[in-house]
């Protein structure tokens, strides 16, 4: 896509149409939207507001200037002279036929992309004047965030239109999957609906509640599915034997009365070998051990992302951390305070093969959070409107540390009076080797005014007590240093 | 769990038994393992090696001292006198009955937990002397990482054993899900197998390959399933009307010939209302808009985690970033170099409601990576064995920035001769307001020796050129400052 303005028409402004509008606009396209429902504009604006707050955060680049949205009064006004018309109306064939008829009165050449979840493109295009330009481009909610879009051609579709669409959706940051065989439901909804149908049976039979069924996914298989699908996941579960072993082991179980619907394809040798070869091809020459480690590192990264959100599996991991910390002995403030002790996660390293520089500050920051808690700046205090903001940081990276290495941070309180807190952190490994120092100044603020303010008395008292203790301790080398200043120089 | 040593027996040392051993050992338990297969010890050690490199990275706390593993020669040696016996042998009822018989000759009171994926605990315990202590505790591969464990009681199980097991698995960092109704396959495998069965049909009919089916999950629905299950996901896809609207909209589609197996429960008003109420309960009083934003922030965090891994959906996002950067104009080295321009993602903020201090360094670090690329320190150069390591950093946090805010980093090269590079970064927002400065010293190293070394000539030449340009520019305020040093003071 060059820098020229692109323009698309969207017929239907619900969750899906609004999602398309948002993805296009935030990628710099101009968009015209038509929906006969008077509430559609409000719905589209709501989706757009969500997209504005979430999508640009996926990009490590400058966001393009947002395109312009125009709400139109008719299909003909919307679809006239645009190179791309997205249809996102209800899943009724006769409604879609009427929409295409209206589009074709004003637009003879633009790509027409239906968002249908499962109707066959051959049926969609059957009454069109120029059917060769219709494709299915099936997205997933939220359309502005999820990369997958299934592309399906009908019998009359010009194959070049799939290639054209692939380029468009890639430029929109999506991952086009060409479904080569035209079937109802395509690929993703076939798989999703099989699962959903089973879920509905389990609800119907009162075996489990909606929440229990969701837990059975989001705390286990769902974490795997965010990074490898069912086939690769089971290829790994089969151990050294891979998918072939898995089919031998669990193939017979598929015939047990485990689900409401137990018809399964016959697992002939030919079929097992075909599936096995496809799984090998997918592994791309990686042996099972390599794939396992890739999977594990992906899971650590995903689970840590959920910890940061304190949601789902991440929430339960945070609770486990809290329980472990609660078992720690009371801190001894007569010595530097041990504020962090953990292992370097695999996703904290970078292309240099060691912990990335930003993770040093992340560790210091987490340590400072812990120190704050110890002196009374806990969740309740923060909710009451007081907190500390970091004003300044000086880090010396003295030694490397790799994934799996143990790190600890000890905090020396240089001064803690008034609004200002001055600390000196030392990070060391399990052998006591110094890895880094981090000197910081923090300022107590009111979270309402966002300005400096004195801390509550009980916090001031505790800091004064710790400062008095720490004043008796030796001052470690490196305090008060500017960047590049030699140890011998005096500031 | 107190600090006392716990000990467990594991019968069966494959992927699942080895995974249990790893989770227990790394949580400080002692473990005895028995498997008649001579290769089992090797397999268990391989799983343990994987677990050691991945699991502690999930914890933001000090890892417990690892327990001791003993490989035993018989079931009786393994199971004697331990409070927990984990059975992880093949899915054959008669084999499991023999194992329980052998366990009961030496252990009358310990909890016996079967790892079966789908056999009924009532059938497992039917021949036991003390059947009240048998439960199913069904884990998910990799057992050492995934939190879910399904707990199922048989007809003869003492209900107190489920409570006891819940405590044990929580202390092991897991998320126990009590499956209240005993059915084959429990909950998670019912759902997984429905999906897998459909996948096998699609493979059989040559509609898609294993890789295409996995893409249809991992780039779309799988990303949702890592943080919300099918029910909550569709509750949101239903828009304002939630699950009730979704069932009205797509319920009829479930009767279309979309899958091989289309028998569905009748969607009576009563049933729809029951499911709707359960989805409301699960939402916990959050309205759809709040839930959508939670979902979106979760997805941004998960997708960014996958970007960091350059895997799956994260790889395609990185490719999109690269394509956007490739369209940038050539940098003008006569001015400070624009090395970063992006939006603050929602998962970069903290409890103070602004970008966390560590993310300032992450942004500076990414900017420096970009600057390195511009001067020739790209992936190929790093693969050849040269790179720069950060030795020292001084950050002044001058103003807050929130999620969604635009940030830019401009780099001034203070000196770039020899092994050392001295830079001064300024981070500003879209209005040009200064948010932070970051002064850094980096050292060129050989990645083989991990010691300082001179950069390649073409890099040295480029840095010399930029340094000469930048020497003519005004020096911004704040260079060479130590932490806490006032602007007026001279170093």
HADDOCK unambig.tbl for C-alpha pairs under 7 A between the chains (distance, minus, plus):
assign (segid A and resid 15 and name CA) (segid B and resid 239 and name CA) 6.56 0.50 0.50
assign (segid A and resid 50 and name CA) (segid B and resid 293 and name CA) 6.74 0.50 0.50
assign (segid A and resid 53 and name CA) (segid B and resid 404 and name CA) 5.88 0.50 0.50
assign (segid A and resid 54 and name CA) (segid B and resid 296 and name CA) 6.29 0.50 0.50
assign (segid A and resid 54 and name CA) (segid B and resid 297 and name CA) 6.66 0.50 0.50
assign (segid A and resid 54 and name CA) (segid B and resid 300 and name CA) 6.85 0.50 0.50
assign (segid A and resid 54 and name CA) (segid B and resid 346 and name CA) 6.87 0.50 0.50
assign (segid A and resid 56 and name CA) (segid B and resid 343 and name CA) 5.94 0.50 0.50
assign (segid A and resid 57 and name CA) (segid B and resid 300 and name CA) 6.97 0.50 0.50
assign (segid A and resid 57 and name CA) (segid B and resid 343 and name CA) 5.62 0.50 0.50
assign (segid A and resid 57 and name CA) (segid B and resid 344 and name CA) 5.86 0.50 0.50
assign (segid A and resid 57 and name CA) (segid B and resid 345 and name CA) 3.74 0.50 0.50
assign (segid A and resid 57 and name CA) (segid B and resid 346 and name CA) 6.52 0.50 0.50
assign (segid A and resid 57 and name CA) (segid B and resid 404 and name CA) 6.93 0.50 0.50
assign (segid A and resid 58 and name CA) (segid B and resid 300 and name CA) 6.14 0.50 0.50
assign (segid A and resid 58 and name CA) (segid B and resid 304 and name CA) 6.50 0.50 0.50
assign (segid A and resid 58 and name CA) (segid B and resid 345 and name CA) 6.78 0.50 0.50
assign (segid A and resid 59 and name CA) (segid B and resid 321 and name CA) 6.46 0.50 0.50
assign (segid A and resid 59 and name CA) (segid B and resid 342 and name CA) 6.88 0.50 0.50
assign (segid A and resid 60 and name CA) (segid B and resid 321 and name CA) 6.35 0.50 0.50
assign (segid A and resid 60 and name CA) (segid B and resid 342 and name CA) 5.50 0.50 0.50
assign (segid A and resid 61 and name CA) (segid B and resid 321 and name CA) 6.10 0.50 0.50
assign (segid A and resid 61 and name CA) (segid B and resid 325 and name CA) 6.95 0.50 0.50
assign (segid A and resid 61 and name CA) (segid B and resid 341 and name CA) 5.59 0.50 0.50
assign (segid A and resid 61 and name CA) (segid B and resid 342 and name CA) 4.79 0.50 0.50
assign (segid A and resid 62 and name CA) (segid B and resid 341 and name CA) 4.85 0.50 0.50
assign (segid A and resid 62 and name CA) (segid B and resid 342 and name CA) 4.60 0.50 0.50
assign (segid A and resid 63 and name CA) (segid B and resid 342 and name CA) 6.62 0.50 0.50
assign (segid A and resid 140 and name CA) (segid B and resid 220 and name CA) 6.34 0.50 0.50
assign (segid A and resid 141 and name CA) (segid B and resid 237 and name CA) 6.60 0.50 0.50
assign (segid A and resid 146 and name CA) (segid B and resid 219 and name CA) 7.00 0.50 0.50
assign (segid A and resid 146 and name CA) (segid B and resid 220 and name CA) 5.72 0.50 0.50
assign (segid A and resid 147 and name CA) (segid B and resid 219 and name CA) 5.93 0.50 0.50
assign (segid A and resid 147 and name CA) (segid B and resid 220 and name CA) 6.48 0.50 0.50
assign (segid A and resid 147 and name CA) (segid B and resid 313 and name CA) 6.92 0.50 0.50
assign (segid A and resid 148 and name CA) (segid B and resid 219 and name CA) 5.10 0.50 0.50
assign (segid A and resid 148 and name CA) (segid B and resid 220 and name CA) 5.07 0.50 0.50
assign (segid A and resid 173 and name CA) (segid B and resid 317 and name CA) 6.61 0.50 0.50
assign (segid A and resid 173 and name CA) (segid B and resid 320 and name CA) 5.81 0.50 0.50
assign (segid A and resid 181 and name CA) (segid B and resid 207 and name CA) 5.49 0.50 0.50
assign (segid A and resid 184 and name CA) (segid B and resid 258 and name CA) 5.23 0.50 0.50
assign (segid A and resid 185 and name CA) (segid B and resid 258 and name CA) 5.53 0.50 0.50
assign (segid A and resid 187 and name CA) (segid B and resid 213 and name CA) 6.63 0.50 0.50
assign (segid A and resid 187 and name CA) (segid B and resid 216 and name CA) 6.31 0.50 0.50
assign (segid A and resid 188 and name CA) (segid B and resid 216 and name CA) 4.92 0.50 0.50
assign (segid A and resid 188 and name CA) (segid B and resid 217 and name CA) 6.36 0.50 0.50
assign (segid A and resid 190 and name CA) (segid B and resid 258 and name CA) 6.56 0.50 0.50
assign (segid A and resid 190 and name CA) (segid B and resid 259 and name CA) 5.97 0.50 0.50
assign (segid A and resid 191 and name CA) (segid B and resid 195 and name CA) 5.15 0.50 0.50
assign (segid A and resid 191 and name CA) (segid B and resid 198 and name CA) 6.12 0.50 0.50
assign (segid A and resid 191 and name CA) (segid B and resid 199 and name CA) 6.66 0.50 0.50
assign (segid A and resid 192 and name CA) (segid B and resid 195 and name CA) 6.93 0.50 0.50
assign (segid A and resid 194 and name CA) (segid B and resid 194 and name CA) 5.45 0.50 0.50
assign (segid A and resid 194 and name CA) (segid B and resid 195 and name CA) 5.43 0.50 0.50
assign (segid A and resid 194 and name CA) (segid B and resid 198 and name CA) 6.61 0.50 0.50
assign (segid A and resid 195 and name CA) (segid B and resid 191 and name CA) 5.15 0.50 0.50
assign (segid A and resid 195 and name CA) (segid B and resid 192 and name CA) 6.94 0.50 0.50
assign (segid A and resid 195 and name CA) (segid B and resid 194 and name CA) 5.44 0.50 0.50
assign (segid A and resid 195 and name CA) (segid B and resid 195 and name CA) 5.33 0.50 0.50
assign (segid A and resid 196 and name CA) (segid B and resid 230 and name CA) 6.78 0.50 0.50
assign (segid A and resid 197 and name CA) (segid B and resid 264 and name CA) 6.37 0.50 0.50
assign (segid A and resid 198 and name CA) (segid B and resid 191 and name CA) 6.12 0.50 0.50
assign (segid A and resid 198 and name CA) (segid B and resid 194 and name CA) 6.62 0.50 0.50
assign (segid A and resid 199 and name CA) (segid B and resid 191 and name CA) 6.67 0.50 0.50
assign (segid A and resid 200 and name CA) (segid B and resid 265 and name CA) 6.90 0.50 0.50
assign (segid A and resid 201 and name CA) (segid B and resid 265 and name CA) 6.03 0.50 0.50
assign (segid A and resid 204 and name CA) (segid B and resid 265 and name CA) 6.95 0.50 0.50
assign (segid A and resid 204 and name CA) (segid B and resid 271 and name CA) 6.83 0.50 0.50
assign (segid A and resid 207 and name CA) (segid B and resid 181 and name CA) 5.47 0.50 0.50
assign (segid A and resid 209 and name CA) (segid B and resid 278 and name CA) 6.59 0.50 0.50
assign (segid A and resid 210 and name CA) (segid B and resid 231 and name CA) 5.97 0.50 0.50
assign (segid A and resid 210 and name CA) (segid B and resid 278 and name CA) 5.77 0.50 0.50
assign (segid A and resid 210 and name CA) (segid B and resid 279 and name CA) 6.15 0.50 0.50
assign (segid A and resid 211 and name CA) (segid B and resid 282 and name CA) 5.70 0.50 0.50
assign (segid A and resid 213 and name CA) (segid B and resid 187 and name CA) 6.64 0.50 0.50
assign (segid A and resid 214 and name CA) (segid B and resid 228 and name CA) 6.47 0.50 0.50
assign (segid A and resid 214 and name CA) (segid B and resid 229 and name CA) 3.90 0.50 0.50
assign (segid A and resid 214 and name CA) (segid B and resid 230 and name CA) 6.19 0.50 0.50
assign (segid A and resid 214 and name CA) (segid B and resid 231 and name CA) 6.31 0.50 0.50
assign (segid A and resid 215 and name CA) (segid B and resid 229 and name CA) 6.67 0.50 0.50
assign (segid A and resid 216 and name CA) (segid B and resid 187 and name CA) 6.32 0.50 0.50
assign (segid A and resid 216 and name CA) (segid B and resid 188 and name CA) 4.93 0.50 0.50
assign (segid A and resid 217 and name CA) (segid B and resid 188 and name CA) 6.35 0.50 0.50
assign (segid A and resid 217 and name CA) (segid B and resid 225 and name CA) 6.58 0.50 0.50
assign (segid A and resid 217 and name CA) (segid B and resid 229 and name CA) 5.54 0.50 0.50
assign (segid A and resid 218 and name CA) (segid B and resid 225 and name CA) 5.47 0.50 0.50
assign (segid A and resid 218 and name CA) (segid B and resid 226 and name CA) 4.99 0.50 0.50
assign (segid A and resid 218 and name CA) (segid B and resid 227 and name CA) 5.39 0.50 0.50
assign (segid A and resid 218 and name CA) (segid B and resid 228 and name CA) 5.61 0.50 0.50
assign (segid A and resid 218 and name CA) (segid B and resid 229 and name CA) 5.41 0.50 0.50
assign (segid A and resid 219 and name CA) (segid B and resid 147 and name CA) 5.94 0.50 0.50
assign (segid A and resid 219 and name CA) (segid B and resid 148 and name CA) 5.11 0.50 0.50
assign (segid A and resid 220 and name CA) (segid B and resid 140 and name CA) 6.32 0.50 0.50
assign (segid A and resid 220 and name CA) (segid B and resid 146 and name CA) 5.72 0.50 0.50
assign (segid A and resid 220 and name CA) (segid B and resid 147 and name CA) 6.47 0.50 0.50
assign (segid A and resid 220 and name CA) (segid B and resid 148 and name CA) 5.07 0.50 0.50
assign (segid A and resid 222 and name CA) (segid B and resid 222 and name CA) 6.07 0.50 0.50
assign (segid A and resid 222 and name CA) (segid B and resid 225 and name CA) 4.49 0.50 0.50
assign (segid A and resid 222 and name CA) (segid B and resid 226 and name CA) 4.37 0.50 0.50
assign (segid A and resid 223 and name CA) (segid B and resid 225 and name CA) 6.91 0.50 0.50
assign (segid A and resid 223 and name CA) (segid B and resid 226 and name CA) 4.30 0.50 0.50
assign (segid A and resid 225 and name CA) (segid B and resid 217 and name CA) 6.59 0.50 0.50
assign (segid A and resid 225 and name CA) (segid B and resid 218 and name CA) 5.47 0.50 0.50
assign (segid A and resid 225 and name CA) (segid B and resid 222 and name CA) 4.48 0.50 0.50
assign (segid A and resid 225 and name CA) (segid B and resid 223 and name CA) 6.89 0.50 0.50
assign (segid A and resid 226 and name CA) (segid B and resid 218 and name CA) 5.00 0.50 0.50
assign (segid A and resid 226 and name CA) (segid B and resid 222 and name CA) 4.38 0.50 0.50
assign (segid A and resid 226 and name CA) (segid B and resid 223 and name CA) 4.30 0.50 0.50
assign (segid A and resid 226 and name CA) (segid B and resid 226 and name CA) 5.88 0.50 0.50
assign (segid A and resid 227 and name CA) (segid B and resid 218 and name CA) 5.41 0.50 0.50
assign (segid A and resid 227 and name CA) (segid B and resid 312 and name CA) 6.11 0.50 0.50
assign (segid A and resid 228 and name CA) (segid B and resid 214 and name CA) 6.46 0.50 0.50
assign (segid A and resid 228 and name CA) (segid B and resid 218 and name CA) 5.61 0.50 0.50
assign (segid A and resid 229 and name CA) (segid B and resid 214 and name CA) 3.92 0.50 0.50
assign (segid A and resid 229 and name CA) (segid B and resid 215 and name CA) 6.69 0.50 0.50
assign (segid A and resid 229 and name CA) (segid B and resid 217 and name CA) 5.54 0.50 0.50
assign (segid A and resid 229 and name CA) (segid B and resid 218 and name CA) 5.41 0.50 0.50
assign (segid A and resid 230 and name CA) (segid B and resid 196 and name CA) 6.76 0.50 0.50
assign (segid A and resid 230 and name CA) (segid B and resid 214 and name CA) 6.20 0.50 0.50
assign (segid A and resid 231 and name CA) (segid B and resid 210 and name CA) 6.00 0.50 0.50
assign (segid A and resid 231 and name CA) (segid B and resid 214 and name CA) 6.33 0.50 0.50
assign (segid A and resid 237 and name CA) (segid B and resid 141 and name CA) 6.61 0.50 0.50
assign (segid A and resid 239 and name CA) (segid B and resid 15 and name CA) 6.59 0.50 0.50
assign (segid A and resid 258 and name CA) (segid B and resid 184 and name CA) 5.21 0.50 0.50
assign (segid A and resid 258 and name CA) (segid B and resid 185 and name CA) 5.47 0.50 0.50
assign (segid A and resid 258 and name CA) (segid B and resid 190 and name CA) 6.55 0.50 0.50
assign (segid A and resid 259 and name CA) (segid B and resid 190 and name CA) 5.96 0.50 0.50
assign (segid A and resid 261 and name CA) (segid B and resid 261 and name CA) 6.29 0.50 0.50
assign (segid A and resid 264 and name CA) (segid B and resid 197 and name CA) 6.37 0.50 0.50
assign (segid A and resid 265 and name CA) (segid B and resid 200 and name CA) 6.92 0.50 0.50
assign (segid A and resid 265 and name CA) (segid B and resid 201 and name CA) 6.07 0.50 0.50
assign (segid A and resid 265 and name CA) (segid B and resid 204 and name CA) 7.00 0.50 0.50
assign (segid A and resid 271 and name CA) (segid B and resid 204 and name CA) 6.87 0.50 0.50
assign (segid A and resid 278 and name CA) (segid B and resid 209 and name CA) 6.61 0.50 0.50
assign (segid A and resid 278 and name CA) (segid B and resid 210 and name CA) 5.78 0.50 0.50
assign (segid A and resid 279 and name CA) (segid B and resid 210 and name CA) 6.18 0.50 0.50
assign (segid A and resid 282 and name CA) (segid B and resid 211 and name CA) 5.73 0.50 0.50
assign (segid A and resid 293 and name CA) (segid B and resid 50 and name CA) 6.74 0.50 0.50
assign (segid A and resid 296 and name CA) (segid B and resid 54 and name CA) 6.28 0.50 0.50
assign (segid A and resid 297 and name CA) (segid B and resid 54 and name CA) 6.65 0.50 0.50
assign (segid A and resid 298 and name CA) (segid B and resid 306 and name CA) 6.78 0.50 0.50
assign (segid A and resid 298 and name CA) (segid B and resid 309 and name CA) 6.62 0.50 0.50
assign (segid A and resid 300 and name CA) (segid B and resid 54 and name CA) 6.86 0.50 0.50
assign (segid A and resid 300 and name CA) (segid B and resid 57 and name CA) 6.95 0.50 0.50
assign (segid A and resid 300 and name CA) (segid B and resid 58 and name CA) 6.14 0.50 0.50
assign (segid A and resid 301 and name CA) (segid B and resid 305 and name CA) 5.31 0.50 0.50
assign (segid A and resid 302 and name CA) (segid B and resid 302 and name CA) 5.38 0.50 0.50
assign (segid A and resid 302 and name CA) (segid B and resid 305 and name CA) 5.77 0.50 0.50
assign (segid A and resid 304 and name CA) (segid B and resid 58 and name CA) 6.50 0.50 0.50
assign (segid A and resid 305 and name CA) (segid B and resid 301 and name CA) 5.32 0.50 0.50
assign (segid A and resid 305 and name CA) (segid B and resid 302 and name CA) 5.77 0.50 0.50
assign (segid A and resid 305 and name CA) (segid B and resid 305 and name CA) 6.31 0.50 0.50
assign (segid A and resid 306 and name CA) (segid B and resid 298 and name CA) 6.78 0.50 0.50
assign (segid A and resid 309 and name CA) (segid B and resid 298 and name CA) 6.63 0.50 0.50
assign (segid A and resid 312 and name CA) (segid B and resid 227 and name CA) 6.11 0.50 0.50
assign (segid A and resid 313 and name CA) (segid B and resid 147 and name CA) 6.91 0.50 0.50
assign (segid A and resid 316 and name CA) (segid B and resid 175 and name CA) 6.99 0.50 0.50
assign (segid A and resid 317 and name CA) (segid B and resid 173 and name CA) 6.61 0.50 0.50
assign (segid A and resid 320 and name CA) (segid B and resid 173 and name CA) 5.79 0.50 0.50
assign (segid A and resid 321 and name CA) (segid B and resid 59 and name CA) 6.49 0.50 0.50
assign (segid A and resid 321 and name CA) (segid B and resid 60 and name CA) 6.37 0.50 0.50
assign (segid A and resid 321 and name CA) (segid B and resid 61 and name CA) 6.12 0.50 0.50
assign (segid A and resid 325 and name CA) (segid B and resid 61 and name CA) 6.97 0.50 0.50
assign (segid A and resid 341 and name CA) (segid B and resid 61 and name CA) 5.57 0.50 0.50
assign (segid A and resid 341 and name CA) (segid B and resid 62 and name CA) 4.82 0.50 0.50
assign (segid A and resid 342 and name CA) (segid B and resid 59 and name CA) 6.85 0.50 0.50
assign (segid A and resid 342 and name CA) (segid B and resid 60 and name CA) 5.49 0.50 0.50
assign (segid A and resid 342 and name CA) (segid B and resid 61 and name CA) 4.77 0.50 0.50
assign (segid A and resid 342 and name CA) (segid B and resid 62 and name CA) 4.58 0.50 0.50
assign (segid A and resid 342 and name CA) (segid B and resid 63 and name CA) 6.60 0.50 0.50
assign (segid A and resid 343 and name CA) (segid B and resid 56 and name CA) 5.93 0.50 0.50
assign (segid A and resid 343 and name CA) (segid B and resid 57 and name CA) 5.63 0.50 0.50
assign (segid A and resid 344 and name CA) (segid B and resid 57 and name CA) 5.85 0.50 0.50
assign (segid A and resid 345 and name CA) (segid B and resid 57 and name CA) 3.72 0.50 0.50
assign (segid A and resid 345 and name CA) (segid B and resid 58 and name CA) 6.76 0.50 0.50
assign (segid A and resid 346 and name CA) (segid B and resid 54 and name CA) 6.89 0.50 0.50
assign (segid A and resid 346 and name CA) (segid B and resid 57 and name CA) 6.49 0.50 0.50
assign (segid A and resid 357 and name CA) (segid B and resid 390 and name CA) 6.94 0.50 0.50
assign (segid A and resid 358 and name CA) (segid B and resid 358 and name CA) 5.94 0.50 0.50
assign (segid A and resid 358 and name CA) (segid B and resid 361 and name CA) 5.10 0.50 0.50
assign (segid A and resid 358 and name CA) (segid B and resid 362 and name CA) 4.85 0.50 0.50
assign (segid A and resid 358 and name CA) (segid B and resid 365 and name CA) 6.85 0.50 0.50
assign (segid A and resid 361 and name CA) (segid B and resid 358 and name CA) 5.09 0.50 0.50
assign (segid A and resid 362 and name CA) (segid B and resid 358 and name CA) 4.86 0.50 0.50
assign (segid A and resid 365 and name CA) (segid B and resid 358 and name CA) 6.86 0.50 0.50
assign (segid A and resid 390 and name CA) (segid B and resid 357 and name CA) 6.94 0.50 0.50
assign (segid A and resid 390 and name CA) (segid B and resid 397 and name CA) 6.81 0.50 0.50
assign (segid A and resid 391 and name CA) (segid B and resid 396 and name CA) 5.98 0.50 0.50
assign (segid A and resid 391 and name CA) (segid B and resid 397 and name CA) 4.93 0.50 0.50
assign (segid A and resid 391 and name CA) (segid B and resid 398 and name CA) 6.85 0.50 0.50
assign (segid A and resid 392 and name CA) (segid B and resid 395 and name CA) 5.61 0.50 0.50
assign (segid A and resid 392 and name CA) (segid B and resid 396 and name CA) 4.50 0.50 0.50
assign (segid A and resid 392 and name CA) (segid B and resid 397 and name CA) 5.80 0.50 0.50
assign (segid A and resid 392 and name CA) (segid B and resid 483 and name CA) 6.22 0.50 0.50
assign (segid A and resid 393 and name CA) (segid B and resid 394 and name CA) 5.62 0.50 0.50
assign (segid A and resid 393 and name CA) (segid B and resid 395 and name CA) 5.09 0.50 0.50
assign (segid A and resid 393 and name CA) (segid B and resid 396 and name CA) 6.56 0.50 0.50
assign (segid A and resid 393 and name CA) (segid B and resid 483 and name CA) 6.60 0.50 0.50
assign (segid A and resid 394 and name CA) (segid B and resid 393 and name CA) 5.62 0.50 0.50
assign (segid A and resid 394 and name CA) (segid B and resid 394 and name CA) 4.37 0.50 0.50
assign (segid A and resid 394 and name CA) (segid B and resid 395 and name CA) 6.42 0.50 0.50
assign (segid A and resid 394 and name CA) (segid B and resid 483 and name CA) 6.42 0.50 0.50
assign (segid A and resid 395 and name CA) (segid B and resid 392 and name CA) 5.59 0.50 0.50
assign (segid A and resid 395 and name CA) (segid B and resid 393 and name CA) 5.08 0.50 0.50
assign (segid A and resid 395 and name CA) (segid B and resid 394 and name CA) 6.44 0.50 0.50
assign (segid A and resid 396 and name CA) (segid B and resid 391 and name CA) 5.96 0.50 0.50
assign (segid A and resid 396 and name CA) (segid B and resid 392 and name CA) 4.48 0.50 0.50
assign (segid A and resid 396 and name CA) (segid B and resid 393 and name CA) 6.56 0.50 0.50
assign (segid A and resid 397 and name CA) (segid B and resid 390 and name CA) 6.81 0.50 0.50
assign (segid A and resid 397 and name CA) (segid B and resid 391 and name CA) 4.90 0.50 0.50
assign (segid A and resid 397 and name CA) (segid B and resid 392 and name CA) 5.79 0.50 0.50
assign (segid A and resid 398 and name CA) (segid B and resid 391 and name CA) 6.83 0.50 0.50
assign (segid A and resid 404 and name CA) (segid B and resid 53 and name CA) 5.91 0.50 0.50
assign (segid A and resid 404 and name CA) (segid B and resid 57 and name CA) 6.93 0.50 0.50
assign (segid A and resid 440 and name CA) (segid B and resid 483 and name CA) 6.95 0.50 0.50
assign (segid A and resid 441 and name CA) (segid B and resid 484 and name CA) 6.91 0.50 0.50
assign (segid A and resid 480 and name CA) (segid B and resid 482 and name CA) 5.84 0.50 0.50
assign (segid A and resid 480 and name CA) (segid B and resid 483 and name CA) 6.09 0.50 0.50
assign (segid A and resid 481 and name CA) (segid B and resid 482 and name CA) 5.40 0.50 0.50
assign (segid A and resid 482 and name CA) (segid B and resid 480 and name CA) 5.81 0.50 0.50
assign (segid A and resid 482 and name CA) (segid B and resid 481 and name CA) 5.40 0.50 0.50
assign (segid A and resid 482 and name CA) (segid B and resid 482 and name CA) 3.95 0.50 0.50
assign (segid A and resid 483 and name CA) (segid B and resid 392 and name CA) 6.24 0.50 0.50
assign (segid A and resid 483 and name CA) (segid B and resid 393 and name CA) 6.59 0.50 0.50
assign (segid A and resid 483 and name CA) (segid B and resid 394 and name CA) 6.41 0.50 0.50
assign (segid A and resid 483 and name CA) (segid B and resid 440 and name CA) 6.94 0.50 0.50
assign (segid A and resid 483 and name CA) (segid B and resid 480 and name CA) 6.06 0.50 0.50
assign (segid A and resid 484 and name CA) (segid B and resid 441 and name CA) 6.92 0.50 0.50
assign (segid A and resid 491 and name CA) (segid B and resid 491 and name CA) 6.09 0.50 0.50
